[in-house]
Amino acid sequence: MSQPGVSSPASLRHPGRTIARAAGLVMALFILSRLTGLARQIIVGALFGTSPAYDAYVAAFRLPDMLFQLVAGGALVSALLPTYTTVRTREGTARGWQLVSEVATLVIAILIGAAVLIALFARPLVAHILVPEFAPSQQALTASLLRVLLLSTVIFGASGLSMSVLNAHQHFFLPALAPVLYNVGIIFGAVVLGPRWGVHGLAWGVVVGAAMHFGVQIPGLARVGMRFRPALSVRDPAVRNVLRLMGPRVLGLAAVQVNFLVNTILASGLSAGSLSALDYAFRVMLLPLGIFAQAVATAAFPTFAQQVAEENLAGMRHTLARLVRAILFLTIPAAVGLILLAHPLVVVLFQRRAFDEISTRLTVMALQAYAVGLVGHALVEILARAFYSLHDTRTPVSIGVSAMALNVALNVWWVRVWGHTGLALANSVATLLEAGALYLILHKRIGGLVSVDAAVSMARQLAAAAAMGVLLWGLSLALRPWGAFVWLIGGMTGGGLAYVGSTLLLGSDEVTYVLRMAKERFKQS
């Protein structure tokens, strides 16, 4: 750990290597996490499909997730990590642990209090706000599930703090492993508890998974020497700085959560299964997002924070520009593939037992609409973290609030035209506009993002993706009669080779950069 007046370790003098090593590890575990998450959804789909019971479960998730996100989710991490890094670097280790203890005490107290209040008023909240169009029996089920899921929110509060601290110490293994165990807990709930308790077993599986999510990180906290002493002190300047940085971010997340809430309210008035289909589709879209963008962004965030603490803005600018180009290189073809291969993908993954052809049709339509915004989601992941590292939460929040206001307006409009597909498409359009605005503003702030090289790189990637799309469209026509599995595997193989081959022919250097990042990780493993 860095002490005041001590020079940075060698890893921080070579941020590209640090991020490559960390991103490689995180990416591997993110892949494992997404695969176990996919297995979880396959099992859940087979057992519950797009049934009214699963609609109730998805709706019940909304308020606990909103509480976590606003109090202990992205807002806290984005404020605590750079503040803790700066305090630890400039004032010493003991002072850093004092800050963590004070913030943790405050957050857990707020979560417990809020969870108790929501549990007490669960039924009217569900009936009058969350899902007013559900039948009374379905509303009662939603309220019952909500009370169970609130337990996981409190546990996740402690777990989110742990992830932030470990990432600040450049420890990524256990935080990245935690989501895998969370998925295992939900699978346990679906397979073991589900046959006895129905969808309630699934909810209790979430609580088990949350406990495993936190428990696996405890050895890591001990390894970095964490010293936790419960204390409440909002007068501490560092705590006030965390709260100050959280404020705008909480407002931004509130706007996002309001959008999700509007989605849930509107979907509750559509045909049965619409809310479930949106959930399945969004989780499938998160697979490439987690593998490519979230892994890189998670690994880059502490490096950005350290560069800012050392006033190395030029290093941050160079690192960010290269990472943005690498993320675009990976996510543009992923979006094209999801759009063109949505049908065989959903059939292969989910269509069995309770997940029938109607479920498939609903989910495919939502997935194609969500895939349009994949690139936007990926860019927001890393661009927002760049702003947070600069101790600026106001700019991304103001942009995010504007984007979500547009999202809600489009939701209300497009749900009448395209049903649940309109809800997914509205999210994609708003996210793409949000990413574009963040990119341009960050360029004005630090420079180096809008350039001839960046434009040429983008043009090459779009041309390669277009070539891939044309080939994939032809392959789909040829492979469709052979069944969904052959269609999917053939399309993924042909499309992937077409994209890589096209980028090489066009002289794109992103291929070599991504391979070099992977090589750095391989050399260190």
Kinemage of the C-alpha trace (Angstrom):
@kinemage 1
@onewidth
@group {chain A} dominant
@subgroup {mainchain}
@vectorlist {calphas} color= white
{ca met a 1} P 0.000 0.000 0.000
{ca ser a 2} L 1.192 3.466 -0.880
{ca gln a 3} L 2.136 5.725 1.991
{ca pro a 4} L 2.503 9.519 1.884
{ca gly a 5} L 5.691 10.451 0.157
{ca val a 6} L 6.344 6.969 -1.204
{ca ser a 7} L 6.764 6.568 -4.971
{ca ser a 8} L 4.256 4.539 -6.916
{ca pro a 9} L 4.919 0.855 -7.518
{ca ala a 10} L 6.108 -0.246 -10.931
{ca ser a 11} L 2.675 -1.520 -11.885
{ca leu a 12} L 1.259 1.988 -11.618
{ca arg a 13} L 4.013 3.384 -13.811
{ca his a 14} L 2.805 1.014 -16.546
{ca pro a 15} L -0.996 1.363 -16.483
{ca gly a 16} L -1.494 -0.513 -19.733
{ca arg a 17} L 0.119 -3.621 -18.271
{ca thr a 18} L -1.727 -3.218 -14.977
{ca ile a 19} L -5.100 -2.925 -16.688
{ca ala a 20} L -4.263 -5.757 -19.097
{ca arg a 21} L -3.413 -8.105 -16.231
{ca ala a 22} L -6.400 -7.046 -14.142
{ca ala a 23} L -8.795 -6.984 -17.080
{ca gly a 24} L -7.661 -10.442 -18.160
{ca leu a 25} L -8.356 -11.857 -14.717
{ca val a 26} L -11.609 -9.983 -14.326
{ca met a 27} L -12.671 -10.878 -17.857
{ca ala a 28} L -12.061 -14.570 -17.220
{ca leu a 29} L -14.153 -14.460 -14.061
{ca phe a 30} L -16.748 -12.261 -15.729
{ca ile a 31} L -17.043 -14.905 -18.419
{ca leu a 32} L -17.485 -17.551 -15.720
{ca ser a 33} L -19.988 -15.282 -13.973
{ca arg a 34} L -21.949 -14.709 -17.170
{ca leu a 35} L -21.880 -18.419 -17.982
{ca thr a 36} L -23.204 -19.346 -14.547
{ca gly a 37} L -25.698 -16.507 -14.898
{ca leu a 38} L -26.723 -17.931 -18.242
{ca ala a 39} L -27.065 -21.391 -16.701
{ca arg a 40} L -29.165 -19.785 -13.971
{ca gln a 41} L -31.497 -18.200 -16.524
{ca ile a 42} L -31.745 -21.413 -18.546
{ca ile a 43} L -32.801 -23.303 -15.419
{ca val a 44} L -35.169 -20.558 -14.297
{ca gly a 45} L -36.646 -20.362 -17.806
{ca ala a 46} L -37.271 -24.077 -17.931
{ca leu a 47} L -38.963 -24.053 -14.516
{ca phe a 48} L -40.921 -20.796 -14.674
{ca gly a 49} L -40.928 -19.619 -18.333
{ca thr a 50} L -42.729 -16.308 -18.812
{ca ser a 51} L -45.448 -17.209 -16.308
{ca pro a 52} L -47.403 -14.750 -14.130
{ca ala a 53} L -45.437 -16.077 -11.121
{ca tyr a 54} L -42.135 -15.141 -12.750
{ca asp a 55} L -43.587 -11.767 -13.751
{ca ala a 56} L -44.263 -11.219 -10.024
{ca tyr a 57} L -40.698 -12.239 -9.144
{ca val a 58} L -39.217 -9.807 -11.692
{ca ala a 59} L -41.452 -7.009 -10.418
{ca ala a 60} L -40.554 -7.766 -6.787
{ca phe a 61} L -36.885 -7.269 -7.618
{ca arg a 62} L -37.480 -3.647 -8.575
{ca leu a 63} L -37.698 -1.971 -5.155
{ca pro a 64} L -34.860 -3.923 -3.435
{ca asp a 65} L -32.623 -3.297 -6.432
{ca met a 66} L -33.562 0.391 -6.416
{ca leu a 67} L -32.699 0.661 -2.716
{ca phe a 68} L -29.328 -1.026 -3.215
{ca gln a 69} L -28.402 1.019 -6.254
{ca leu a 70} L -29.250 4.339 -4.625
{ca val a 71} L -27.562 3.677 -1.280
{ca ala a 72} L -24.773 1.149 -1.770
{ca gly a 73} L -24.434 0.420 -5.472
{ca gly a 74} L -22.723 2.349 -8.232
{ca ala a 75} L -23.103 5.706 -6.463
{ca leu a 76} L -21.150 4.593 -3.407
{ca val a 77} L -18.447 2.761 -5.366
{ca ser a 78} L -17.900 5.700 -7.710
{ca ala a 79} L -17.529 8.048 -4.723
{ca leu a 80} L -15.709 5.820 -2.227
{ca leu a 81} L -13.032 4.292 -4.452
{ca pro a 82} L -11.348 7.525 -5.634
{ca thr a 83} L -11.783 9.181 -2.224
{ca tyr a 84} L -10.377 6.182 -0.367
{ca thr a 85} L -7.494 5.923 -2.848
{ca thr a 86} L -6.626 9.597 -2.391
{ca val a 87} L -6.908 9.462 1.415
{ca arg a 88} L -4.811 6.308 1.646
{ca thr a 89} L -2.171 7.723 -0.718
{ca arg a 90} L -1.880 11.118 0.962
{ca glu a 91} L -2.796 10.480 4.619
{ca gly a 92} L -1.826 6.881 5.255
{ca thr a 93} L -3.358 3.443 5.713
{ca ala a 94} L -4.938 3.945 9.146
{ca arg a 95} L -6.794 7.029 7.923
{ca gly a 96} L -8.084 5.077 4.918
{ca trp a 97} L -9.543 2.333 7.118
{ca gln a 98} L -11.163 4.938 9.329
{ca leu a 99} L -12.954 6.338 6.287
{ca val a 100} L -14.144 2.884 5.206
{ca ser a 101} L -15.482 2.110 8.700
{ca glu a 102} L -17.435 5.353 8.904
{ca val a 103} L -18.949 4.958 5.453
{ca ala a 104} L -19.804 1.286 6.034
{ca thr a 105} L -21.584 2.030 9.315
{ca leu a 106} L -23.652 4.769 7.706
{ca val a 107} L -24.610 2.712 4.659
{ca ile a 108} L -25.648 -0.428 6.553
{ca ala a 109} L -27.749 1.623 9.004
{ca ile a 110} L -29.592 3.327 6.136
{ca leu a 111} L -30.192 0.044 4.307
{ca ile a 112} L -31.624 -1.695 7.376
{ca gly a 113} L -33.934 1.193 8.162
{ca ala a 114} L -35.190 1.533 4.597
{ca ala a 115} L -35.664 -2.223 4.177
{ca val a 116} L -37.818 -2.395 7.319
{ca leu a 117} L -40.037 0.458 6.103
{ca ile a 118} L -40.510 -1.057 2.648
{ca ala a 119} L -41.333 -4.454 4.167
{ca leu a 120} L -43.982 -2.891 6.416
{ca phe a 121} L -45.678 -1.098 3.520
{ca ala a 122} L -44.998 -3.728 0.838
{ca arg a 123} L -48.627 -4.431 -0.079
{ca pro a 124} L -49.754 -0.826 -0.801
{ca leu a 125} L -46.463 -0.051 -2.566
{ca val a 126} L -46.994 -3.022 -4.871
{ca ala a 127} L -50.696 -2.445 -5.495
{ca his a 128} L -50.662 1.311 -6.034
{ca ile a 129} L -47.196 2.019 -7.488
{ca leu a 130} L -45.212 -0.982 -8.702
{ca val a 131} L -47.685 -3.198 -10.590
{ca pro a 132} L -51.143 -1.574 -10.436
{ca glu a 133} L -52.394 -3.625 -13.405
{ca phe a 134} L -51.587 -7.025 -11.867
{ca ala a 135} L -54.453 -9.137 -10.540
{ca pro a 136} L -54.889 -8.936 -6.729
{ca ser a 137} L -53.503 -12.436 -6.215
{ca gln a 138} L -50.442 -11.592 -8.310
{ca gln a 139} L -49.967 -8.372 -6.328
{ca ala a 140} L -50.060 -10.356 -3.076
{ca leu a 141} L -47.416 -12.730 -4.439
{ca thr a 142} L -45.242 -9.795 -5.513
{ca ala a 143} L -45.436 -8.230 -2.026
{ca ser a 144} L -44.511 -11.523 -0.358
{ca leu a 145} L -41.501 -11.976 -2.662
{ca leu a 146} L -40.472 -8.361 -2.084
{ca arg a 147} L -40.147 -8.906 1.679
{ca val a 148} L -37.830 -11.878 1.121
{ca leu a 149} L -35.659 -10.093 -1.433
{ca leu a 150} L -35.110 -7.110 0.882
{ca leu a 151} L -32.882 -9.336 3.038
{ca ser a 152} L -30.447 -9.655 0.138
{ca thr a 153} L -30.274 -5.871 -0.231
{ca val a 154} L -28.753 -5.383 3.224
{ca ile a 155} L -26.221 -8.149 2.591
{ca phe a 156} L -25.323 -6.664 -0.785
{ca gly a 157} L -24.661 -3.327 0.921
{ca ala a 158} L -21.775 -4.857 2.854
{ca ser a 159} L -20.650 -6.781 -0.201
{ca gly a 160} L -20.599 -3.691 -2.429
{ca leu a 161} L -18.364 -1.888 0.068
{ca ser a 162} L -16.045 -4.882 0.142
{ca met a 163} L -15.722 -4.936 -3.645
{ca ser a 164} L -14.867 -1.235 -3.712
{ca val a 165} L -12.131 -1.623 -1.084
{ca leu a 166} L -10.569 -4.687 -2.703
{ca asn a 167} L -10.594 -3.080 -6.162
{ca ala a 168} L -8.895 0.001 -4.710
{ca his a 169} L -6.104 -2.312 -3.552
{ca gln a 170} L -5.864 -3.791 -7.081
{ca his a 171} L -7.387 -7.051 -5.794
{ca phe a 172} L -9.858 -8.289 -8.388
{ca phe a 173} L -10.069 -12.064 -8.001
{ca leu a 174} L -12.493 -12.421 -5.088
{ca pro a 175} L -14.770 -9.494 -6.098
{ca ala a 176} L -14.988 -10.965 -9.604
{ca leu a 177} L -15.609 -14.457 -8.193
{ca ala a 178} L -18.443 -13.233 -5.962
{ca pro a 179} L -21.075 -12.970 -8.764
{ca val a 180} L -20.351 -16.589 -9.698
{ca leu a 181} L -21.319 -17.711 -6.205
{ca tyr a 182} L -24.358 -15.434 -6.299
{ca asn a 183} L -25.548 -17.281 -9.403
{ca val a 184} L -24.869 -20.614 -7.715
{ca gly a 185} L -27.093 -19.544 -4.817
{ca ile a 186} L -29.962 -18.679 -7.163
{ca ile a 187} L -29.551 -21.993 -9.018
{ca phe a 188} L -29.762 -23.733 -5.638
{ca gly a 189} L -32.965 -21.840 -4.900
{ca ala a 190} L -34.498 -22.739 -8.262
{ca val a 191} L -33.509 -26.416 -8.316
{ca val a 192} L -33.643 -27.413 -4.634
{ca leu a 193} L -36.107 -24.962 -3.069
{ca gly a 194} L -38.244 -24.245 -6.144
{ca pro a 195} L -39.983 -27.640 -6.333
{ca arg a 196} L -41.080 -27.223 -2.694
{ca trp a 197} L -41.769 -23.502 -2.412
{ca gly a 198} L -42.331 -22.461 -6.029
{ca val a 199} L -41.131 -18.986 -6.925
{ca his a 200} L -40.506 -18.266 -3.225
{ca gly a 201} L -37.683 -20.814 -3.405
{ca leu a 202} L -36.143 -18.709 -6.142
{ca ala a 203} L -36.357 -15.609 -3.924
{ca trp a 204} L -34.682 -17.384 -1.003
{ca gly a 205} L -31.989 -18.544 -3.426
{ca val a 206} L -31.226 -14.853 -4.030
{ca val a 207} L -30.673 -14.386 -0.281
{ca val a 208} L -28.370 -17.422 -0.160
{ca gly a 209} L -26.474 -16.115 -3.187
{ca ala a 210} L -26.079 -12.670 -1.620
{ca ala a 211} L -24.615 -14.222 1.528
{ca met a 212} L -22.112 -16.185 -0.579
{ca his a 213} L -21.339 -13.021 -2.594
{ca phe a 214} L -20.245 -11.250 0.600
{ca gly a 215} L -18.713 -14.231 2.389
{ca val a 216} L -16.182 -15.048 -0.323
{ca gln a 217} L -14.683 -11.551 -0.038
{ca ile a 218} L -13.991 -11.692 3.700
{ca pro a 219} L -10.602 -13.459 3.293
{ca gly a 220} L -9.567 -10.762 0.816
{ca leu a 221} L -10.452 -8.013 3.269
{ca ala a 222} L -8.327 -9.739 5.896
{ca arg a 223} L -5.468 -10.049 3.419
{ca val a 224} L -5.371 -6.314 2.696
{ca gly a 225} L -5.459 -5.611 6.445
{ca met a 226} L -8.900 -4.071 6.718
{ca arg a 227} L -9.672 -2.764 10.184
{ca phe a 228} L -13.391 -2.152 10.701
{ca arg a 229} L -14.620 -0.227 13.740
{ca pro a 230} L -18.287 0.839 13.686
{ca ala a 231} L -18.456 4.630 13.785
{ca leu a 232} L -20.791 7.370 12.604
{ca ser a 233} L -19.128 10.669 11.711
{ca val a 234} L -20.658 12.811 8.992
{ca arg a 235} L -18.352 15.623 10.139
{ca asp a 236} L -15.310 13.790 8.785
{ca pro a 237} L -14.169 15.790 5.695
{ca ala a 238} L -13.479 12.567 3.772
{ca val a 239} L -16.941 11.182 4.569
{ca arg a 240} L -18.458 14.478 3.481
{ca asn a 241} L -16.484 14.236 0.258
{ca val a 242} L -17.896 10.753 -0.363
{ca leu a 243} L -21.426 12.045 0.284
{ca arg a 244} L -20.773 15.085 -1.908
{ca leu a 245} L -19.605 12.893 -4.760
{ca met a 246} L -22.483 10.478 -4.201
{ca gly a 247} L -25.151 13.182 -4.306
{ca pro a 248} L -25.229 13.864 -8.032
{ca arg a 249} L -24.655 10.195 -8.808
{ca val a 250} L -27.597 9.195 -6.614
{ca leu a 251} L -29.765 11.632 -8.557
{ca gly a 252} L -28.576 10.060 -11.796
{ca leu a 253} L -29.235 6.550 -10.552
{ca ala a 254} L -32.616 7.670 -9.276
{ca ala a 255} L -33.458 8.742 -12.815
{ca val a 256} L -32.387 5.316 -14.099
{ca gln a 257} L -34.423 3.557 -11.414
{ca val a 258} L -37.449 5.703 -12.192
{ca asn a 259} L -37.118 4.546 -15.786
{ca phe a 260} L -37.008 0.897 -14.677
{ca leu a 261} L -39.998 1.558 -12.454
{ca val a 262} L -41.916 3.081 -15.367
{ca asn a 263} L -40.980 0.016 -17.454
{ca thr a 264} L -42.393 -2.263 -14.767
{ca ile a 265} L -45.597 -0.242 -14.403
{ca leu a 266} L -46.196 -0.133 -18.162
{ca ala a 267} L -45.297 -3.794 -18.700
{ca ser a 268} L -47.716 -4.842 -15.939
{ca gly a 269} L -50.544 -3.714 -18.240
{ca leu a 270} L -49.316 -5.729 -21.241
{ca ser a 271} L -49.923 -9.394 -22.013
{ca ala a 272} L -48.701 -11.962 -19.484
{ca gly a 273} L -45.000 -12.713 -19.905
{ca ser a 274} L -43.986 -9.296 -21.255
{ca leu a 275} L -42.136 -8.325 -18.076
{ca ser a 276} L -40.438 -11.723 -17.930
{ca ala a 277} L -39.379 -11.493 -21.597
{ca leu a 278} L -37.772 -8.091 -20.988
{ca asp a 279} L -35.850 -9.574 -18.063
{ca tyr a 280} L -34.591 -12.594 -20.033
{ca ala a 281} L -33.575 -10.419 -22.990
{ca phe a 282} L -31.763 -7.845 -20.878
{ca arg a 283} L -29.784 -10.559 -19.099
{ca val a 284} L -28.714 -12.083 -22.421
{ca met a 285} L -27.586 -8.638 -23.604
{ca leu a 286} L -25.538 -8.316 -20.398
{ca leu a 287} L -23.435 -11.347 -21.387
{ca pro a 288} L -21.222 -9.561 -23.963
{ca leu a 289} L -21.491 -6.336 -21.975
{ca gly a 290} L -20.021 -8.013 -18.903
{ca ile a 291} L -17.358 -9.937 -20.775
{ca phe a 292} L -16.046 -6.965 -22.735
{ca ala a 293} L -16.988 -3.614 -21.226
{ca gln a 294} L -17.579 -4.195 -17.529
{ca ala a 295} L -14.405 -6.264 -17.127
{ca val a 296} L -12.246 -3.573 -18.707
{ca ala a 297} L -14.023 -0.734 -16.895
{ca thr a 298} L -13.743 -2.458 -13.507
{ca ala a 299} L -10.026 -3.018 -14.001
{ca ala a 300} L -9.409 0.493 -15.341
{ca phe a 301} L -11.270 2.427 -12.616
{ca pro a 302} L -8.626 2.147 -9.837
{ca thr a 303} L -5.885 2.894 -12.371
{ca phe a 304} L -7.718 6.034 -13.492
{ca ala a 305} L -8.168 7.046 -9.848
{ca gln a 306} L -4.456 6.532 -9.121
{ca gln a 307} L -3.431 8.513 -12.217
{ca val a 308} L -5.637 11.399 -11.147
{ca ala a 309} L -4.274 11.248 -7.586
{ca glu a 310} L -0.758 11.494 -9.061
{ca glu a 311} L -1.892 14.294 -11.426
{ca asn a 312} L -0.921 12.166 -14.431
{ca leu a 313} L -3.676 13.418 -16.753
{ca ala a 314} L -1.707 12.656 -19.917
{ca gly a 315} L -1.405 9.010 -18.897
{ca met a 316} L -5.123 8.786 -18.175
{ca arg a 317} L -5.975 10.394 -21.530
{ca his a 318} L -3.841 7.902 -23.477
{ca thr a 319} L -5.156 4.909 -21.526
{ca leu a 320} L -8.778 5.930 -21.935
{ca ala a 321} L -8.512 6.590 -25.679
{ca arg a 322} L -7.064 3.136 -26.346
{ca leu a 323} L -9.588 1.389 -24.122
{ca val a 324} L -12.533 3.093 -25.826
{ca arg a 325} L -11.310 1.912 -29.211
{ca ala a 326} L -10.804 -1.621 -27.893
{ca ile a 327} L -14.305 -1.732 -26.392
{ca leu a 328} L -15.845 -0.541 -29.655
{ca phe a 329} L -13.875 -3.178 -31.527
{ca leu a 330} L -15.405 -5.885 -29.330
{ca thr a 331} L -18.974 -4.665 -28.850
{ca ile a 332} L -19.953 -3.498 -32.356
{ca pro a 333} L -19.815 -7.026 -33.832
{ca ala a 334} L -21.447 -8.411 -30.680
{ca ala a 335} L -24.427 -6.105 -31.250
{ca val a 336} L -24.732 -7.141 -34.899
{ca gly a 337} L -24.550 -10.786 -33.909
{ca leu a 338} L -27.231 -10.449 -31.242
{ca ile a 339} L -29.606 -8.770 -33.660
{ca leu a 340} L -29.194 -11.302 -36.472
{ca leu a 341} L -28.897 -14.423 -34.328
{ca ala a 342} L -31.436 -13.549 -31.630
{ca his a 343} L -33.941 -16.226 -32.645
{ca pro a 344} L -31.656 -19.295 -32.672
{ca leu a 345} L -29.894 -17.996 -29.545
{ca val a 346} L -33.112 -17.779 -27.531
{ca val a 347} L -34.344 -21.142 -28.857
{ca val a 348} L -31.100 -22.906 -27.937
{ca leu a 349} L -30.809 -21.273 -24.529
{ca phe a 350} L -34.347 -21.221 -23.230
{ca gln a 351} L -37.015 -22.968 -25.309
{ca arg a 352} L -37.812 -26.036 -23.231
{ca arg a 353} L -40.465 -27.113 -20.722
{ca ala a 354} L -42.241 -23.984 -19.385
{ca phe a 355} L -40.466 -21.698 -21.886
{ca asp a 356} L -42.592 -22.202 -25.018
{ca glu a 357} L -42.714 -20.669 -28.515
{ca ile a 358} L -44.682 -17.662 -27.271
{ca ser a 359} L -41.980 -17.013 -24.662
{ca thr a 360} L -39.361 -17.278 -27.403
{ca arg a 361} L -41.125 -14.791 -29.660
{ca leu a 362} L -41.527 -12.242 -26.865
{ca thr a 363} L -37.896 -12.582 -25.762
{ca val a 364} L -36.431 -12.401 -29.299
{ca met a 365} L -38.221 -9.143 -30.018
{ca ala a 366} L -36.960 -7.588 -26.776
{ca leu a 367} L -33.391 -8.887 -27.281
{ca gln a 368} L -33.067 -7.405 -30.776
{ca ala a 369} L -34.225 -4.039 -29.456
{ca tyr a 370} L -31.831 -4.139 -26.501
{ca ala a 371} L -28.917 -5.164 -28.747
{ca val a 372} L -29.222 -1.870 -30.636
{ca gly a 373} L -27.955 -0.109 -27.507
{ca leu a 374} L -25.154 -2.527 -26.557
{ca val a 375} L -22.378 -0.206 -27.762
{ca gly a 376} L -23.910 2.679 -25.817
{ca his a 377} L -24.065 0.647 -22.610
{ca ala a 378} L -20.433 -0.418 -23.074
{ca leu a 379} L -19.177 3.138 -23.584
{ca val a 380} L -21.122 4.489 -20.612
{ca glu a 381} L -19.462 1.859 -18.397
{ca ile a 382} L -15.952 3.193 -18.978
{ca leu a 383} L -16.654 6.875 -19.713
{ca ala a 384} L -18.609 7.308 -16.484
{ca arg a 385} L -15.738 5.794 -14.498
{ca ala a 386} L -13.349 8.254 -16.115
{ca phe a 387} L -15.500 11.125 -14.840
{ca tyr a 388} L -15.717 9.586 -11.359
{ca ser a 389} L -11.928 9.264 -11.252
{ca leu a 390} L -11.747 12.987 -11.954
{ca his a 391} L -14.000 13.459 -8.889
{ca asp a 392} L -16.742 14.710 -11.206
{ca thr a 393} L -20.076 12.996 -10.696
{ca arg a 394} L -22.159 15.988 -11.719
{ca thr a 395} L -21.475 15.819 -15.460
{ca pro a 396} L -22.335 12.147 -16.060
{ca val a 397} L -25.337 12.493 -13.770
{ca ser a 398} L -26.747 15.516 -15.602
{ca ile a 399} L -26.307 13.717 -18.910
{ca gly a 400} L -27.799 10.544 -17.450
{ca val a 401} L -30.837 12.353 -16.065
{ca ser a 402} L -31.498 13.947 -19.449
{ca ala a 403} L -31.111 10.594 -21.199
{ca met a 404} L -33.452 8.865 -18.787
{ca ala a 405} L -36.055 11.616 -19.127
{ca leu a 406} L -35.971 10.969 -22.865
{ca asn a 407} L -36.127 7.231 -22.142
{ca val a 408} L -39.285 7.599 -20.060
{ca ala a 409} L -40.932 9.785 -22.709
{ca leu a 410} L -40.109 7.247 -25.407
{ca asn a 411} L -41.353 4.437 -23.137
{ca val a 412} L -44.777 6.007 -22.789
{ca trp a 413} L -44.939 6.679 -26.526
{ca trp a 414} L -43.461 3.492 -27.985
{ca val a 415} L -45.165 1.018 -25.631
{ca arg a 416} L -48.409 1.984 -27.365
{ca val a 417} L -46.886 1.303 -30.765
{ca trp a 418} L -44.632 -1.730 -30.237
{ca gly a 419} L -45.565 -3.030 -26.789
{ca his a 420} L -42.707 -4.415 -24.698
{ca thr a 421} L -40.332 -4.138 -27.698
{ca gly a 422} L -40.846 -0.386 -27.609
{ca leu a 423} L -39.689 -0.326 -23.981
{ca ala a 424} L -36.433 -2.076 -24.890
{ca leu a 425} L -35.827 0.092 -27.962
{ca ala a 426} L -36.392 3.286 -25.971
{ca asn a 427} L -33.672 2.199 -23.554
{ca ser a 428} L -31.234 1.583 -26.419
{ca val a 429} L -31.797 4.934 -28.112
{ca ala a 430} L -31.459 6.878 -24.854
{ca thr a 431} L -28.263 5.020 -23.877
{ca leu a 432} L -26.610 5.629 -27.253
{ca leu a 433} L -27.304 9.365 -26.958
{ca glu a 434} L -25.992 9.360 -23.381
{ca ala a 435} L -22.732 7.692 -24.443
{ca gly a 436} L -22.228 10.165 -27.288
{ca ala a 437} L -22.720 13.154 -24.995
{ca leu a 438} L -20.317 11.773 -22.355
{ca tyr a 439} L -17.679 11.116 -25.005
{ca leu a 440} L -17.798 14.646 -26.420
{ca ile a 441} L -17.788 16.339 -23.016
{ca leu a 442} L -14.897 14.219 -21.771
{ca his a 443} L -12.957 15.125 -24.914
{ca lys a 444} L -13.405 18.800 -24.063
{ca arg a 445} L -12.243 18.095 -20.528
{ca ile a 446} L -9.069 16.068 -21.146
{ca gly a 447} L -8.668 16.030 -24.957
{ca gly a 448} L -7.389 13.199 -27.106
{ca leu a 449} L -10.689 11.393 -27.741
{ca val a 450} L -11.981 13.094 -30.896
{ca ser a 451} L -9.254 12.747 -33.506
{ca val a 452} L -8.572 11.635 -37.047
{ca asp a 453} L -7.188 8.339 -35.746
{ca ala a 454} L -10.334 7.696 -33.706
{ca ala a 455} L -12.570 8.496 -36.705
{ca val a 456} L -10.584 6.211 -39.007
{ca ser a 457} L -10.683 3.434 -36.423
{ca met a 458} L -14.458 3.780 -36.078
{ca ala a 459} L -14.947 3.760 -39.848
{ca arg a 460} L -12.913 0.564 -40.180
{ca gln a 461} L -14.846 -1.169 -37.417
{ca leu a 462} L -18.212 -0.171 -38.881
{ca ala a 463} L -17.145 -1.358 -42.333
{ca ala a 464} L -15.981 -4.676 -40.894
{ca ala a 465} L -19.238 -5.041 -38.954
{ca ala a 466} L -21.243 -4.313 -42.113
{ca ala a 467} L -19.354 -7.027 -43.987
{ca met a 468} L -19.987 -9.381 -41.102
{ca gly a 469} L -23.699 -8.509 -41.125
{ca val a 470} L -24.085 -9.228 -44.835
{ca leu a 471} L -22.371 -12.609 -44.489
{ca leu a 472} L -24.377 -13.420 -41.370
{ca trp a 473} L -27.644 -12.595 -43.121
{ca gly a 474} L -26.756 -14.959 -45.965
{ca leu a 475} L -25.662 -17.686 -43.545
{ca ser a 476} L -28.940 -17.345 -41.657
{ca leu a 477} L -30.949 -17.992 -44.794
{ca ala a 478} L -28.833 -21.037 -45.589
{ca leu a 479} L -28.632 -22.505 -42.079
{ca arg a 480} L -32.163 -21.870 -40.801
{ca pro a 481} L -33.539 -25.179 -42.248
{ca trp a 482} L -30.841 -27.129 -40.348
{ca gly a 483} L -32.205 -26.172 -36.952
{ca ala a 484} L -31.493 -23.553 -34.315
{ca phe a 485} L -28.271 -25.103 -32.971
{ca val a 486} L -26.550 -25.398 -36.359
{ca trp a 487} L -27.858 -21.958 -37.320
{ca leu a 488} L -26.436 -20.414 -34.143
{ca ile a 489} L -23.015 -22.117 -34.164
{ca gly a 490} L -22.535 -21.651 -37.900
{ca gly a 491} L -23.574 -18.026 -37.711
{ca met a 492} L -21.288 -17.251 -34.755
{ca thr a 493} L -18.312 -18.955 -36.393
{ca gly a 494} L -18.812 -17.434 -39.829
{ca gly a 495} L -19.650 -13.998 -38.483
{ca gly a 496} L -16.664 -13.932 -36.133
{ca leu a 497} L -14.226 -14.982 -38.860
{ca ala a 498} L -15.725 -12.435 -41.250
{ca tyr a 499} L -15.301 -9.609 -38.742
{ca val a 500} L -11.723 -10.424 -37.773
{ca gly a 501} L -10.746 -10.997 -41.397
{ca ser a 502} L -12.331 -7.712 -42.473
{ca thr a 503} L -10.578 -5.731 -39.740
{ca leu a 504} L -7.226 -7.221 -40.732
{ca leu a 505} L -7.811 -6.430 -44.403
{ca leu a 506} L -8.756 -2.863 -43.477
{ca gly a 507} L -5.572 -2.446 -41.438
{ca ser a 508} L -7.222 -1.968 -38.035
{ca asp a 509} L -4.696 -2.024 -35.196
{ca glu a 510} L -7.352 -2.805 -32.558
{ca val a 511} L -6.855 -6.513 -33.284
{ca thr a 512} L -3.211 -6.350 -32.238
{ca tyr a 513} L -4.023 -4.135 -29.228
{ca val a 514} L -6.644 -6.542 -27.883
{ca leu a 515} L -4.318 -9.490 -28.496
{ca arg a 516} L -1.517 -7.622 -26.715
{ca met a 517} L -3.766 -7.077 -23.679
{ca ala a 518} L -4.554 -10.796 -23.666
{ca lys a 519} L -0.829 -11.614 -24.021
{ca glu a 520} L 0.039 -9.401 -21.044
{ca arg a 521} L -2.439 -11.333 -18.963
{ca phe a 522} L -1.141 -14.686 -20.217
{ca lys a 523} L 2.463 -13.779 -19.378
{ca gln a 524} L 1.466 -12.892 -15.813
{ca ser a 525} L -0.677 -15.982 -15.221
